[in-house]
């Protein structure tokens, strides 16, 4: 029976069973999206808090970690409702001050908490300060994510850990799924995995979460006369190395084997760069910079200094960036053209990308159907379906979904998932414009607001993102075009259709994204597939993970067996990363962070004042399964103390690894 604070909401049978099973011990909870994982965690927290009051008299504190700022307020509200007003649920994330009042539960993003823990170690130390940690979307522990740093720092502490996820691993093959689950269980000290069968879920009345949806795969794009003429050899998929994307593009350009679109675009960009260099002695082409986003930012900064050509050049840089990021695939070309068209249509944005003309920009515009300033009547413009086939494909699919719902007197509420922030803005703009000017839908973009803006002139503040999500939830707009920020845990009220515009990258993304559509008549549409990650393969992986999770026993393998595998893996990682220690870089801290990234070790840091009280001290600790190495730096400035500690730790690691 539920405690008296909740006369209306009650736990389903499987939720109550799982709460009983995980009570007082570290566990992973694997349930479909929408089936109430947060409610299970809330009840587990309530029981933990009540048990703690009968112990030493010191009220326990619980940390509830979420992977994104969007989720802090949402999960806080859910926990507060369940726990009642006699418990204090506090919030913390980047941009917020750490709560000054006493709390029972702290809902926080991982990096914000890690920094707060460094600042107030007595209050937020494991065991003495926090006795339970909940990882919402716990699969992030397995990758290079702020979750991982905190998870590894928990080892050796008597803290109850509860991990929540609809999909525990990014792996697809059975062997890798089992290996990932073993690793996750070992690193978090988990002794039990709790889940529910499909039959149990159905028996208890669970119908949502999208778990019953079968993906509708519509990946066949029409071959238009324009795309057919432009079909050229791009770099083979098996030769594409993400860290070599920049150099591969320019190597192909120099060898004369790039696509005609890329070559024409580069000529247009180079011609504008020549004008910029003529008008400003400060201008230097940024195209050698491997951080592609820096190209547009550089031109934007130069424009603010008075280089008028750069006001247009920044947009051409962004179009080129989209082309490079796509490995010159047709979609990158399409998005590049759509971006230039969008910026031109936004006349109130001051910077028309087509206002400054050269022979090369004219050639590009005429070849690819864009109007230039000196020819406002344009050319015999290609129809949008010829020019933007994938965008047109999305448009017709949304029309089909809309028509299906009209027969049931239901309104289309779709979430369209894309990979890049810039794509979210581009598609939202064109959905609002309509194919051929036929305005049917209303759309808004959504993406993370804590990282860099997609371009200097396109940004989304946290307030705007919250407003966009609220307007979609209230039914004021039909379509939300979102990056993966909306995949995990975010409540997207009323959504009844999920469309994957870009290929689904992982099994986790497949499960989480689909789960945003929880209405009874929901649909799940895939418009693009990645080689080796088809909808059928991902669905098979989902079923396999559910089966393995139900059968998996973290205690089945001895700690010695797990330890041996971890030792071998860490030996390999440290041996591979040892080359970083031999470098003579200008930044010891940068080298140390790179070494830790390669070895998958979370660097522990403790800041304090020296005994004399005049100097800052910084202690850094590298702790892997093989070794523990410490260093301490002292300096007048806190930043210099950390740099000194980093240099000392590098030398100590070098002595341990290279000398041997």
Buried (B, 14 or more C-beta within 10 A) or exposed (E): EEEEBBEEEEBBBBBBBBBEEBBEEBBBBBBBBBBBBBBBBBBBBBBBBEEBEEEEEEBBBBBBBBBBBBBBBBBBBBBBBBBEEEBBBBBBBBEBEBBEEEBBBBBBBBBBBBEBBBEEBEBBEBEEBBBBBBBBBBBBBBEEBBBBBBBBBBBEBEBBBBBBBBBBBBBBEEEEBBBBBBBBBBBBBBBBBBBBEEEBBEEBEBEBBBBEBEBBBBEEBEEBEBBEEBEEEBBEEEEEEEEEBBEBBBEBBEEEEBBEBBBBBBBBBBBBBBBBBEEBEEBEBBBEEEEBBBBBBBBBBBBEEEBBBBBBBBBBBBBBBBBBBBBBBBBBBBBBBBBBBBBBEBEEBEBBBBBBBBEBBBBBBBBBBBBBBEEEEEEEEBEBBBBBBBBBBBBEBBBBBBEBBEEEEBEBBBBBBBBBBBBBBBBBBBBBBEBEEEEBBBBBBBBBBBEEBBBBBBBBEBEBBBBBBEBBBEEEBBBBBBBBBBBBBBBBEEBBBBBBBBBBBBBBBBBBBBBBBBBEEBBBBBBBBBEEBBBEBBBEBBEBBBBBBEEBEBEEBEEEEBEEBBEEEBEEBBEEBBEBBEEEEEEBBEBBBBBBEBBBBBBBBBBEEEEEEEBBBBBBBBBBBBBEBBBBBBBEEBEBBBBBBBBBBBBBBBEBBEEE
